[in-house]
């Protein structure tokens, strides 16, 4: 749905926050208004500044929507003195049409990640027609399809939105843990109390980091002895398991060796 009319002050505040990222804080993304509103052009011009991590694009339906956004963002980059192509976009899949067209949407210009929408009683609920539950069975196919398309497109920023019960921290943790297990790499949050939970659940724990490191070392030791598979803590481990461990460690920022061709 179109957002309320944005104010000049809110744009200026967001612009200042994004510009501050060039002074050492982590890049962040901003959500602009959709193409069906009169505000998206001013939004893009206000926040497409040095330090922006990306723009979250709402209420998409077709690949052509991203092409239209690409032209607007290019104009904003020129206006703000940025090299063309600097700003990445994260399509937000909030409509049935966008999910049906996910594969083609991910071939559009500037796509650097995706956001799947699974919020309670929000745009995606209205568009698809499901009744939301905390267990999420009604959105499992939607979340899975977006995830698979993103992986097939080579994307690694695959986030989900969102858990909206601010006070239910246990529910937030279960929601994050389940979606991390599915393959999502992060989550859009709406309250500071959710940040620590999201960081814990979407990160690889120190225990798992240690486990995967030992798995890779055990496999490599077996290779040195001429074995194609080894027993590691009671389990059969071969090249596929070692490559999976290496990839998980790489994503977590703890690389150990490189995946080997099977």
N, C-alpha and C positions, 0 to 999 in steps of 0.2 A: 504494500500500500504506500502511496506517496507520504513522505515525511512531512511534519509541520514545516511551515516556512522558516528556513534558517535565517539567523540574524547575522549582520555584518560582524558583530562582536564574537559570535561563536566561530565564524570562519577565521577571524584574526587570531583568536586564541589557539585554534588547531594549527594554523600556519606557524605560529611561534613555537609550539610544542614540537612540531616536526623539524623545524629549522634547528632547534636545540640538539637534535640527534647528531649533528655533525660535530658536536663538542664532546663526543666520547660515549654517549649512551647508545643502547641498541636501537637499530631502525625499527620503526613501527608502521603499521598500516592504518589507513583511514577509509571509512565507508562513505562513499558519495551517494547522493540521491539518484534514483533511477531515471532512465531515459523518458519515462512518461511524465516526469515533473519538469518544471521550468528552471530547476535549480542546479542540475548536474554540471553545466558548463562553468558556473561560478565556483562550485565546489572544487572541481578539478584544478582550476586556475589558482585557488587559494592554497591547496595542500600539495600540489605537485612541485615541491621545493627540494633543495638539497637536504638529504637526510631522510626522505620518505622511503619506507620499505616497500610500499605497494599500495594499490587502491583496491578495495573490496567492492565489487560491482554487483548490485542487487537486482532482483526481479528480471533476470534475463529470460529469453525464450529461444533465441536462435543465434547462430554464429554471427549473423549480420549485426546483432546488437553490439557485439564486441568490436566489430569493424567500425561502427559508429563511434563507440567510446574511444577507439584508437585515434581517430581524427581529432576529437576534442582534447585528448591527453597530449597529442603532439603539439597542438596550438598552445596548451598550457606550458609545456616544456620550453617552447620558443619564447613565450612571454616571460618565463622565470629564468631564462638563461641556462637551461639544462640541455645537454646533448639529447638529440632525438633517440627515443628507445630506452631512456634511463629508467622510466617508471614501469614496473611490472604490475600486472593485474591478477586478482584472485576472483574468478567467477564464483558467485554464490548461487547455489542451486536451490531456489525457493519456489519454483513453479514446475508443474508436471511437464510442460513443454521443454523446459531446460534439461530436465532429467532424460526425457526422450531423445534429446539431441546432444547428450553429453559428449559423445565421441567427436562430433564435428566442432562443438564449442571449444574443445581443448586444442584444436588445431589453429585457433585464431591468434592474431598478433598479441604479444606481450604476456601471454599466460605463464605465470611462474608458480602457480599453486591453485588449489581449489578449496572451497568451503561447502560442505554438505549441510543442509538445514534439516534439523529434526526437532525443533522446538515445539513446545506444547501450545496447541490452539493458535498457531501463527499462520503466516502466508502459505507455507507448505501444506499445512493441515487443510486449509481452505481449498487449495488448488487440487490436491490429490483426493481429499475427501475422507481421510482416515480419522479414527478416534485415537488420540494419543494415550499411551500407557508408559509408565516408568520402565517396564521391561523392554519396550522398543521393538517387539516383534513386527508391528505394523510398518515400521520404517527400515527393517533389516534389509529388504531387497533394495530399497532406494540407496541406503548407505553403502551397500556392497557394490552396486552398479557404479556409483561415482568413484568409489575407491579403486575398483578394477580398471576403470577407464583412465584414472589418474596415473596409476602404476604403469599401465600400458603406454602412456604418453611420456613416461620417464620423469614424472613429477615426484618430488619428495615432500613438499609442503602440502599436506592433506589434512585439513582441519575440519572440525565439526562445530556446529552451533545449535543450540546451546542448552545448558541446564539453568532454568530460570527461577527455581525455588531458592531464593537467597539463603534461607535459614536451614534448609535440609542439606547439611554437609555430607551426611552419610550417603544420601541419594546421589549427590554430586560425585562422590568417590566411586560408587558403583558404576555410574554412567560413564565416567572417564576410563575406568579400568576395563569395562566391556568394550569400549570403542578403541582403546589402545590395543587390546587383544585382537580386534578385527583387523587392525592395520593402520588406523589413523595416527598421525604424528603429533597432533595438538588439538586444542579446543579454544573456541572463542568464549570468553567469560564476561560476566556482567557485574561482578562484585569482587573486591580485593580478597575476601575470605576464600574465594575459589582458586586463587592463583597458586598457593602452595600445594593444594591437592592436585591440580592439573600438572604442575611441574613434577610431582612425585609419580603420578600414574602414567604419564606419557614418556617419562625418562626410563632408561635402562638402569635398574638398581645396581648398587655396588656389588651386591651378591651375584647378580646375573652377569655383570661385567667380569667378575672373577671366574665364574663358571665357564663362560664362553672362551675366555683366554686360556684356561686350562684345557678345554676341549681342543682348541686349535693346536696347542703345544703337544698334546697327546697324539693327535692325528699326525702331526709333522714328525714326531719321533717314530711313529709306526711306519711312515713312508721311508724314513732313513733306514729302517730295518727291512725294507722290502715288502711291507704289508700294505694292502689297499684298503683295509678296514681294521679297526681296533675296538677293543672293549674299553669303554670309558664309564666308570662309576656304574657298571652293570649293564650299560646300554651299547648296542651296536652303533658305531660311528664310522661313516665313510666320507668321501669327498663332498657329497651334497650337504652333510651336516656341518662340515668344516667351513664350506663356503657361506652357508647361512649364518654361522657364528661370526665370520669375518665381516659380513655385510651389516649385521646388527651392531657390531663394535664400531664399524666405520660411521654409521649414522649417529651413534652416541658420542663420537669424537674420540674414540679409543681404538684406532686402527691397529690390526695385527696381521701383517702380511697382506697378500692380495688374493682375491678369488682365483681359482684355477679352473681352466676349461675341463669339462667333463667329457 
